[in-house]
Amino acid sequence: MKKQLIASIHEKELQLAKLKQHIDKSDICSDLYNKVLIEKAILKKQLDDLKNNSIANRIKHLVSRRESKLICDYFKG
């Protein structure tokens, strides 16, 4: 998953480099440039979330072992 996101980000960067030359020439190119820029930002956010989630999941895993509940805990009260 991580490699696919990095490859997609690199592909978007190449597309942006090609479109940047034609931004002033056409409204369609300008709109396409903006669209690709947004797609790249979304991919970067997903990559950051993937990195952060792995750290967060490790912490949750450690904490959840300490606070594990027994089935009888749900029927108290």
The 8 nearest C-alpha neighbors of each residue, nearest first, counted from 0:
[[1, 3, 2, 4, 5, 49, 46, 6],
 [0, 2, 4, 3, 5, 46, 49, 6],
 [3, 1, 5, 4, 0, 6, 7, 46],
 [2, 4, 6, 0, 1, 5, 7, 8],
 [5, 3, 7, 1, 6, 2, 8, 0],
 [4, 6, 8, 2, 7, 3, 9, 1],
 [5, 7, 3, 9, 4, 8, 2, 10],
 [8, 6, 10, 4, 9, 5, 3, 11],
 [9, 7, 11, 5, 10, 6, 39, 4],
 [8, 10, 12, 6, 7, 11, 5, 13],
 [9, 11, 7, 13, 8, 12, 6, 14],
 [12, 10, 14, 8, 13, 9, 39, 15],
 [13, 11, 15, 9, 10, 14, 16, 8],
 [14, 12, 16, 10, 11, 15, 17, 9],
 [15, 13, 11, 17, 12, 16, 18, 10],
 [14, 16, 12, 18, 13, 17, 19, 11],
 [15, 17, 13, 19, 14, 18, 12, 20],
 [16, 18, 14, 15, 19, 20, 13, 21],
 [19, 17, 15, 21, 20, 16, 32, 14],
 [18, 20, 16, 22, 21, 17, 15, 32],
 [21, 19, 18, 22, 17, 16, 23, 24],
 [20, 22, 24, 18, 19, 23, 28, 25],
 [23, 21, 29, 19, 28, 24, 20, 25],
 [24, 22, 21, 25, 29, 26, 20, 28],
 [25, 23, 21, 22, 26, 28, 29, 20],
 [26, 24, 28, 27, 23, 22, 29, 21],
 [25, 27, 29, 28, 30, 24, 22, 23],
 [26, 28, 30, 25, 29, 31, 22, 32],
 [29, 27, 31, 25, 22, 26, 30, 32],
 [28, 30, 22, 26, 32, 27, 31, 33],
 [31, 29, 27, 33, 32, 28, 26, 34],
 [30, 32, 28, 34, 33, 29, 27, 35],
 [33, 31, 29, 35, 30, 34, 28, 18],
 [34, 32, 36, 30, 31, 35, 37, 29],
 [33, 35, 31, 37, 36, 32, 30, 38],
 [36, 34, 38, 32, 37, 33, 39, 31],
 [35, 37, 33, 39, 34, 38, 32, 40],
 [38, 36, 40, 34, 39, 35, 33, 41],
 [39, 37, 35, 41, 40, 36, 42, 34],
 [40, 38, 42, 36, 37, 41, 8, 11],
 [39, 41, 37, 43, 38, 42, 44, 36],
 [42, 40, 44, 38, 39, 43, 45, 37],
 [41, 43, 45, 39, 44, 40, 46, 38],
 [44, 42, 46, 40, 45, 41, 47, 39],
 [45, 43, 47, 41, 46, 42, 48, 40],
 [44, 46, 48, 42, 43, 47, 49, 41],
 [45, 47, 49, 43, 44, 48, 42, 50],
 [48, 46, 44, 50, 49, 45, 51, 43],
 [49, 47, 45, 51, 50, 46, 52, 44],
 [48, 50, 46, 52, 47, 51, 45, 53],
 [49, 51, 47, 48, 53, 52, 46, 54],
 [52, 50, 48, 54, 53, 49, 47, 55],
 [53, 51, 55, 49, 54, 50, 48, 56],
 [52, 54, 56, 51, 55, 50, 57, 49],
 [55, 53, 57, 51, 52, 56, 58, 50],
 [54, 56, 52, 58, 57, 53, 59, 51],
 [57, 55, 59, 53, 58, 54, 52, 60],
 [58, 56, 60, 54, 55, 59, 53, 61],
 [57, 59, 55, 61, 60, 56, 62, 54],
 [60, 58, 56, 62, 61, 57, 63, 55],
 [59, 61, 57, 63, 58, 62, 56, 64],
 [62, 60, 58, 59, 63, 64, 57, 65],
 [63, 61, 59, 65, 64, 60, 58, 66],
 [62, 64, 66, 60, 65, 61, 59, 67],
 [65, 63, 67, 62, 66, 61, 60, 59],
 [64, 66, 63, 62, 67, 61, 68, 60],
 [65, 67, 63, 64, 68, 62, 61, 69],
 [68, 66, 64, 65, 63, 69, 62, 70],
 [69, 67, 72, 66, 70, 73, 71, 64],
 [68, 70, 71, 72, 67, 73, 74, 66],
 [69, 71, 72, 73, 68, 74, 75, 67],
 [70, 72, 69, 74, 73, 75, 68, 76],
 [73, 71, 69, 70, 74, 75, 68, 76],
 [74, 72, 71, 75, 70, 69, 68, 76],
 [75, 73, 71, 72, 76, 70, 69, 68],
 [76, 74, 72, 73, 71, 70, 69, 68],
 [75, 74, 73, 72, 71, 70, 69, 68]]
